[in-house]
């Protein structure tokens, strides 16, 4: 198995320069029954590793009122801010409801406990698993997300099975020696 590029900020910046939108795994229409059951429309929601997914636009159009979107790629955040203004207008209430922040999911020390009522991870943990040789990064991410969504919901949609994550770890250990 070849090493993943998913841990490279440069990979993501290059990809986002040339890509308008991409939905990892499931679209909003498939997730909506789960989200609507678990999350109030007035909940403070974090979309972690948002990329250029249209999930926040679909959620806003369905009535969600507080959507924070984080990604470590400044390139994609700039594009999504512009896309929000293009879709809704610079003076629209959507600008205050759909917020975009450059933030590394593994370096969120500046975030306060209980900042969100729900955290959505659409495959960000998969990308982290690809570079996580001993499980420490995923453990750190898990503890952080529980802290940030204190008494709330953590909704994780992942592609990799636990066995595949272990396989990446084994391969990384072989490549490192």
C-alpha positions as CSV (number, residue, x, y, z in Angstrom):
1,X,0.0,0.0,0.0
2,X,1.4,3.4,-1.0
3,X,1.7,6.1,1.6
4,X,-1.2,8.5,1.6
5,X,-0.9,12.2,0.6
6,X,-3.9,13.0,2.7
7,X,-1.8,14.4,5.5
8,X,-0.1,16.9,3.2
9,X,-1.4,20.5,3.3
10,X,0.1,21.0,-0.1
11,X,-1.8,18.1,-1.6
12,X,-5.1,19.6,-0.3
13,X,-4.2,23.2,-1.4
14,X,-3.4,21.9,-4.9
15,X,-6.5,19.8,-5.1
16,X,-8.8,22.6,-3.9
17,X,-7.4,25.1,-6.4
18,X,-8.8,23.0,-9.3
19,X,-11.9,21.4,-7.7
20,X,-15.2,23.2,-7.2
21,X,-16.9,20.7,-4.9
22,X,-16.5,17.1,-3.7
23,X,-18.7,15.1,-1.4
24,X,-16.8,12.5,0.6
25,X,-18.9,9.4,1.2
26,X,-22.6,10.4,1.6
27,X,-24.4,13.4,0.3
28,X,-26.6,15.6,2.5
29,X,-29.7,13.9,1.2
30,X,-28.5,10.6,2.6
31,X,-27.3,12.1,5.9
32,X,-30.3,14.3,6.5
33,X,-32.4,11.7,8.3
34,X,-29.6,11.1,10.8
35,X,-28.7,14.8,11.2
36,X,-32.3,15.9,11.6
37,X,-32.9,13.2,14.3
38,X,-29.7,14.0,16.2
39,X,-29.3,17.7,15.8
40,X,-31.6,20.6,16.5
41,X,-31.9,23.3,13.8
42,X,-30.7,25.8,16.4
43,X,-27.7,23.7,17.5
44,X,-24.1,25.0,17.1
45,X,-22.6,22.6,14.6
46,X,-19.0,22.1,13.6
47,X,-18.2,20.6,10.2
48,X,-14.6,19.4,10.8
49,X,-12.3,19.2,7.8
50,X,-15.1,20.7,5.7
51,X,-13.2,20.9,2.4
52,X,-15.3,22.1,-0.5
53,X,-18.4,20.0,0.5
54,X,-21.8,21.6,-0.1
55,X,-23.0,20.0,3.2
56,X,-23.1,23.4,5.1
57,X,-25.2,25.0,2.2
58,X,-27.6,22.1,2.2
59,X,-27.9,22.2,6.0
60,X,-28.5,26.0,5.9
61,X,-31.1,25.6,3.2
62,X,-32.8,23.0,5.5
63,X,-33.0,25.4,8.4
64,X,-29.8,24.9,10.4
65,X,-28.8,28.3,11.8
66,X,-25.3,27.9,13.2
67,X,-22.7,26.2,11.0
68,X,-19.0,26.4,11.7
69,X,-16.7,24.9,9.0
70,X,-13.0,24.3,9.6
71,X,-10.3,23.1,7.4
72,X,-6.5,23.4,7.5
73,X,-6.4,24.6,3.9
74,X,-6.6,28.4,3.6
75,X,-7.1,27.9,-0.1
76,X,-10.4,26.0,0.4
77,X,-11.6,28.3,3.1
78,X,-11.1,31.4,0.9
79,X,-13.0,29.6,-2.0
80,X,-15.9,28.6,0.3
81,X,-16.2,32.1,1.7
82,X,-16.5,33.4,-1.8
83,X,-18.9,30.6,-2.7
84,X,-21.2,31.5,0.2
85,X,-21.3,35.1,-0.9
86,X,-21.9,34.0,-4.5
87,X,-24.8,31.7,-3.5
88,X,-26.5,34.0,-0.9
89,X,-25.2,37.5,-1.4
90,X,-22.7,39.4,0.8
91,X,-25.5,40.9,3.0
92,X,-27.4,37.7,3.5
93,X,-28.1,36.2,6.9
94,X,-26.3,33.1,5.6
95,X,-23.0,34.9,5.9
96,X,-23.4,35.0,9.7
97,X,-24.9,31.5,9.9
98,X,-22.3,29.7,7.7
99,X,-18.8,30.5,9.1
100,X,-15.5,29.4,7.7
101,X,-12.2,29.1,9.6
102,X,-8.7,28.0,8.8
103,X,-7.9,25.5,11.6
104,X,-5.9,22.3,11.9
105,X,-8.1,19.6,13.6
106,X,-5.1,18.4,15.5
107,X,-4.1,21.8,16.9
108,X,-7.3,23.2,18.3
109,X,-6.0,24.3,21.7
110,X,-7.6,27.7,21.3
111,X,-11.1,26.2,21.3
112,X,-13.3,26.4,24.4
113,X,-15.0,23.4,26.0
114,X,-18.5,22.8,24.8
115,X,-18.1,25.2,21.8
116,X,-20.5,23.1,19.7
117,X,-23.6,21.0,20.3
118,X,-22.6,18.7,17.5
119,X,-19.5,17.9,15.5
120,X,-19.6,16.3,12.1
121,X,-16.6,14.5,10.8
122,X,-17.1,13.4,7.1
123,X,-13.9,11.3,6.7
124,X,-11.4,13.7,8.3
125,X,-10.6,11.0,10.8
126,X,-9.9,8.7,7.8
127,X,-7.3,11.2,6.5
128,X,-5.7,11.4,9.9
129,X,-5.7,7.6,10.2
130,X,-3.7,7.4,7.0
131,X,-0.8,9.2,8.7
132,X,-1.3,7.9,12.3
133,X,1.3,5.2,12.8
134,X,0.5,4.4,16.4
135,X,-3.1,5.6,17.0
136,X,-2.1,8.6,19.0
137,X,-3.4,11.2,16.6
138,X,-6.8,9.6,16.3
139,X,-6.9,9.3,20.1
140,X,-6.0,13.0,20.4
141,X,-8.7,13.9,17.9
142,X,-11.3,11.8,19.6
143,X,-10.6,13.4,23.1
144,X,-10.6,16.9,21.6
145,X,-13.9,16.4,19.8
146,X,-15.6,15.0,22.9
147,X,-14.3,18.1,24.8
148,X,-15.6,20.5,22.1
149,X,-19.0,18.9,21.8
150,X,-19.4,18.4,25.5
151,X,-22.8,16.8,26.1
152,X,-23.5,17.0,22.4
153,X,-23.3,14.7,19.4
154,X,-20.3,13.5,17.5
155,X,-21.3,12.2,14.1
156,X,-18.5,10.4,12.3
157,X,-18.8,9.1,8.8
158,X,-15.8,7.2,7.8
159,X,-14.7,5.1,4.9
160,X,-11.9,3.1,6.5
161,X,-12.7,0.1,8.6
162,X,-10.7,-0.4,11.8
163,X,-8.8,-3.2,10.0
164,X,-7.8,-0.9,7.2
165,X,-6.6,1.7,9.7
166,X,-4.4,-0.9,11.3
167,X,-3.1,-1.9,7.8
168,X,-2.1,1.8,7.2
169,X,-0.3,1.8,10.6
170,X,1.5,-1.4,9.8
171,X,2.5,-0.1,6.4
172,X,3.7,3.2,7.9
173,X,5.8,1.3,10.5
174,X,7.4,-0.7,7.7
175,X,8.2,2.4,5.6
176,X,9.6,4.2,8.7
177,X,12.1,1.5,9.5
